[in-house]
C-alpha cells in the first residue's frame, strides 16, 4: 500500500512539474510571431535570404522593397514596378500567408510560411515541408 501511495504522489508531482514547462516561455521566443510594435510588420522590408529547395535565390529580390500594410495588403516595389498582394497571420500566430504575383520570383514567395521569428527588425519564415529546405528572411530597411 505504501508503494502505491508513493507512486501516486511521485506521478502527481512529475505531472504537475511537466505541465508548467511552457509557463516560463518568453513572449518573444521564435515561433510566436510577436514583436514589440504589435503583430504587424510595419515599414519597408528587404529580402536578406530566400533559399528554395537546393539553391540560394536571394539575388532575385535585390531590387525589391516590401511594405506590409495594416489592412493586410502587401506591396512589392522596384524602381520601375509595383506589385500588390496580401499577407495574413493565422489565429495562433504560427503561420504567415503571403500571396503576391507579378514575376516568377514573387510567385515563389506565395505560400503559407511557418513563422519562426518576427521582431521589429526581422522576419524569419520557413516552409513546413520537411523534405526540402525553403526559407525566407526579411530585414527592416
C-alpha positions in Angstrom: 0.0 0.0 0.0 2.9 2.4 0.8 4.4 1.7 -2.6 1.1 2.6 -4.3 0.8 5.9 -2.3 4.4 6.8 -3.1 3.9 6.0 -6.8 0.7 8.1 -6.9 2.5 11.0 -5.2 5.5 10.8 -7.4 3.4 10.6 -10.6 1.3 13.6 -9.5 4.4 15.7 -8.7 6.0 14.9 -12.1 2.8 15.5 -14.0 2.4 18.9 -12.3 6.0 19.9 -13.0 5.8 19.0 -16.6 2.6 20.9 -17.1 4.4 24.1 -16.2 7.2 23.9 -18.7 5.6 26.4 -21.1 4.7 28.9 -18.5 8.2 30.4 -18.5 8.4 30.8 -22.3 9.3 34.3 -23.3 6.7 36.1 -25.4 9.3 37.0 -28.0 10.6 33.4 -28.5 10.7 32.2 -32.1 7.6 30.8 -33.5 5.0 33.0 -31.8 5.3 35.9 -34.2 5.2 38.6 -31.5 7.1 41.9 -31.7 7.2 44.9 -29.5 5.2 47.0 -32.0 2.3 44.6 -32.2 1.5 41.7 -34.5 2.0 43.6 -37.8 5.3 44.3 -39.5 5.4 48.0 -40.5 7.8 50.0 -42.7 9.9 49.0 -45.6 11.5 45.5 -45.7 14.2 43.8 -47.8 14.7 40.1 -48.5 18.0 39.0 -47.0 17.7 35.3 -47.7 15.5 33.2 -50.0 16.5 29.6 -50.1 14.4 27.5 -52.4 15.0 23.7 -52.1 18.6 23.5 -53.1 19.7 26.9 -54.1 20.1 30.5 -52.9 17.7 32.8 -54.8 18.1 35.9 -52.7 19.5 37.8 -55.7 16.1 37.7 -57.4 14.9 40.1 -54.8 17.8 42.5 -54.7 15.9 45.4 -56.2 12.6 44.8 -54.3 11.2 46.6 -51.3 8.3 45.2 -49.4 5.6 47.1 -47.4 3.2 45.2 -45.1 0.1 47.3 -44.7 -2.1 47.1 -41.6 -5.1 46.3 -43.8 -3.5 43.0 -44.9 -2.2 44.3 -48.2 1.4 43.7 -49.3 3.2 46.0 -51.8 6.4 44.9 -53.5 8.1 47.6 -55.5 11.3 48.2 -57.5 12.5 51.4 -59.0 10.2 50.8 -62.0 7.4 48.5 -61.0 4.8 47.9 -58.2 3.1 44.6 -57.4 0.2 44.2 -55.0 -0.6 41.2 -52.8 -1.9 40.2 -49.4 -0.5 38.9 -46.1 -2.1 37.5 -43.0 -1.2 35.6 -39.9 -3.3 32.7 -38.6 -5.0 33.0 -35.3 -2.2 31.3 -33.3 0.4 33.5 -34.9 2.4 30.5 -36.1 1.9 31.0 -39.9 2.2 33.9 -42.2 0.5 33.6 -45.5 1.9 35.6 -48.4 0.1 36.0 -51.7 1.8 38.1 -54.3 2.3 37.6 -58.0 3.7 39.5 -61.0 7.1 37.9 -61.5 8.5 34.4 -61.1 10.3 35.5 -58.0 7.2 36.9 -56.4 5.2 33.9 -57.4 7.7 31.7 -55.4 7.1 33.8 -52.3 3.4 32.9 -52.4 3.0 30.3 -49.6 1.8 29.5 -46.1 5.0 30.1 -44.2 5.8 28.9 -40.7 6.7 32.0 -38.7 9.9 31.3 -36.8 10.6 34.8 -35.7 9.1 38.3 -36.1 10.7 41.2 -34.3 10.7 45.0 -35.0 13.7 44.4 -37.4 13.5 40.9 -38.8 11.1 38.2 -40.0 12.2 34.6 -40.4 9.9 32.2 -42.3 10.3 28.6 -43.4 8.2 26.2 -45.4 6.5 23.4 -43.5 7.7 20.7 -45.9 10.4 18.7 -44.2 11.6 17.1 -47.4 13.4 20.2 -48.6 14.5 23.5 -47.2 12.7 26.7 -48.1 13.5 29.9 -46.1 12.5 33.5 -46.5 14.2 36.1 -44.2 13.4 39.8 -44.3 15.0 42.7 -42.5 13.7 46.2 -42.0 15.3 48.8 -44.2 
